[in-house]
Amino acid sequence: MSLRTSVPPALPRPDERSRALRDAVDAAPQVARRVCIRAPGGYGKSVLLQDLGGVYRRAGIPVLDAWHDPLAPPEPDGGTSPGVVLADDAQLLGEDRLRELHQLMQARRLGLVLAYRPWPRPPALAELLRVAGPPVRLAPFTAQQTADFLDADVGAGAGTDPELVEFLHAQTGGVPRLVDRLVRVLDWPSRELPVAALAPFRADLDELDRDLRTVLLAAATDLELTADLLGDLLGREPAATDEVLDAARATGLLGPDGRLVPIARRAVALLSPEAHRTAVWQRLAELQRARGGGVLPLVRSLREVGAGGPGLAGVFEAAADEALTEEPALAAELLKTAAASRPAAAARRALAAALAGDLDLGLRLADPLIAAGSASDRAAGAAVAATALAHRGQLGRSAELHRWSGTASSVAFATVGFLGAGQPDRAEQPLPDGPPTLLASAAALMAGGVRESVSGSPTVALSRLVQACALLEPASRAVLLPDSPAALATLVALHGGELEIGESVLERAIAVQMGAQLMSRRHQLLQAWILMARGRTAAAGQRRAAAVAGATRLEPRDLLFAAALDVGIARRNSDLAALHRGWGQAREAVIRHPFDLFTLLPLGELAVAAARLGEQSRLRPHLQEAYRLLDRLGDPPLWATPLRWSGVHAAILAEEPAVADEHVAALTATAHHSRFAAVVATGAEIWVEVLRGTVDPGAVEAAARGLHGAGLWWDAARLAGQAAIRTSDRRAMTRLLDCARVLQGRPAGAEQGAAQPAGGEGGDRAAGTATGQLSQREQEVATLLLDGLTYKQIGDRLFISAKTVEHHVARMRQRLDCASRSDLLARLRAIAADRPGGVPIRRPPWPRRPVD
């Protein structure tokens, strides 16, 4: 609604200086005071002068607006003032009239109230000011004074609305005339400046000469207007610019900091003649670049006031080049503006859009570049399209485009893509000669690292990828990457049990913004994966949420990792409801993204979740294709081991001993490849033996600690917990339960408190279900209860009394909202599986492995 329904008469300024002067005149109007009031335009000099005139008139003191009037009264006897002269805008009176007024002040004992702007300062005015003493200097409103003005002007408590006061004060800088203008037309609560608020500025600008308008246009850019810069802009010597700066300050359009207040800035930018405006800003850009400065700050200011047009296209392109490293999204917007009149910017715009994560726009712009244009544009378009396809799971097609692009870095990326797609025969093209740029060198190391991971040493592979990260860091924010060396290094680290290296690489990549916004989400999702592998499910969930915050749609590769994280976290927390919810998104992710070498981790996690939910048939074709891909690559142990490990757990959940044996045999066959492969093979073999009823506490504990040392903290605790409930040896059970607790990060012998939040820090303890949460001891009681043991038998097994067992059962019924014992048993059967370090339902032992 409009703040003001009618235009009120001018109001006194709520200003201490003006109030003090008014109060003094009101107390003794007969005293022949000689006062001067100094302020820029719009600060309220005329309002104050008008108010003082009213005070004098009410006191019977003649007010002389025309001091040369022959009817002016003679000077009275008795020492009272014969009258007072009021003179506004004295700086404009001219030398003759100012001298006339000065003579009048010398000849007669008249009062004088003289208002003037700081510029211009005619010599005669300087002489006149000497008879008046120090000036009263008016200042802008404070925020409180703006609120007081609103209350007095609008009423209805308008000054008590802090957002309104803040908006008005920020837009006007507290300049009273500008506050009044905006209040007249503002349609609150809209925060858009009405066009009507700008219209009055046209008359202000028309009064100014060209040099002064030039300075105001320069001030609208927020550049630092040094004397040298202004001198070149105006074609004057730097020392001669002071006068025009003084004139600019005297307009009242500048705030106390010397910058145009926002409403005036917008008015100057929009109301100045277009030809003049464009010429000034082009010249400023030229001067900035000639001095080695950037034009991005200039263009930021122009965008804020809505400036653009063909004449500024070159300036916007230059600013986009500056923004590309730090703000690719802004660079894309600037190039879009420039492209309206200079289509040649399309290649750079495609690059900027892709770096900003807008792959749809990047692809739309890249496609016509591939089909036409110069060789450099075709190469640039192919690189953008190839990168987009890699992020969308089309590694083979991405590699073809990279190879067609022909640059050294693109051919190296093609090698990575072909290997990731399981096409090693196409990955042997030698790298072309070219300048050894940081990107080309890093890409070559990436290609070598991935090749080494497939056919050589995992240690060498990880070393080369980490070196590629270090090499790329100085230029990492402005390079377009189908995948980053940090992401590939982390995948190798996760597949090889080197989680600390993966953490370090990701932290550094995020700190230097490697790959810009396009790679940021991938790096954070991989951080979440490391946390999940360690059983820190709460922290993993938080990192996953931060990674996708603000995203309206995830690219297929990111969606696949995010969905796998969701089901993985839910499974580790035994949260069946969340697992079902996550599985719905996972099915979509699987459809959208074909699996490749670099997405075997999420495939393995989804395979375990599918087995838990009885949905193995949905994943079977993808698993078969993944194993065919590995076979084409020679079944590289580094990449195959985690998928086989997931296969063991999927077979356990699906009660498929023969399938589990196949995976264990495959793991055992490659155990010699690395320490991690040996640890996983041992863990798998021990786990299957535990399920067959053979529990060797020493072997189980060694295997569990080996898994923990390889970064598989959750799996380690789960193995010890599973073995604990499958032994009839009480001492062995206690030892293994303590081992499970220690591997979870809890002290041996401790129980998980009933009030412990799900997935808290300190190991992210097993989370409760949607309706309740069981302590560690309650989980142990639950498992034995499901085995059919009596309270006394459970107490004997756990070294507690039957009464304590009864107490635990009662608490479980309360926590799980069960009305009867049968309800409790049904509920426990539904939720008691797969709790790390806990006690899943005991099933009959698996049959022994057939002897060859």
Buried (B, 14 or more C-beta within 10 A) or exposed (E): EEBBEEEEEBBBBBBEBBEEBBEEBBEEBBBBBBBBBBBBBBBBBBBBBBBBBEBBEEBEBBBBEEBEEEEBEEBEEEEBBBBBBBBBBBBEBEEEBBBBBBEBBEEBBBBBBBBBBBBEBBEBBEEBBEBBEEBBEBBBBBBEBBBBBBBBBBEEEBBEBEEBBEBBBBBBBBBBBBBBBBBBBBEBEEEEBBEEBBEBBEEBBEEBEEBBBBBBBBBBBBBEBEBEBBBBBBEBEBEEBEBBBBBBBBBBBBBEEEBBBBBBBBBBBBBBEEEEBBBBBBBBBBBBEEEEBBBBBBBBBBBBBEBBBEBBBBBBBBBBBBBBBEBBBBBBBBBBBBBEBBEEBBBBBBBBBBBBBBBEBBBEBBEEBBEEBEEEBBBBBBBBBBBBBBBBBBBBBBBBBBBBBBBBBBBBBBBBBBBBBBBBEBBEEEBEEEEEBBBBBBBBBBBBBBBBBBBBEBEEBBBBBBBBBEBBBEBBBBBBBBBBBBBBBBBBBBBBBBBEBBBBBBEBBBEBBBBBBBBBBBBBBBBBBBBBBBBBBBBBBBBBEBBBEEEEEBBBBBBBBBBBBBBBBBBBBBBBEBBEBBBEBBBEBBEBBBBBBBBBBBBBBBBBBBBBBEBBEBBEEBBEBBBEBBEEBEBBBBBBBBBBBBBBBBBBBBEBBEBBBBBBBBBBBBBEBBBBBBBBBBBBBBBBBBBBBBBBBEBBBBBBBBBBBBBBBBBBBBBBBBBBBBBEEEEBBBBBBBBBBBBBBBEEEEBBEBEBEBBBEEBBBBBBBEEBBBBBBBBBBBBBBBBEBEBEBBBBBBEBEBEBBBBBBEBBBEBBEBEEEEEBBEBBEEBBBBBBBBBBBBEEEBEEBEEE
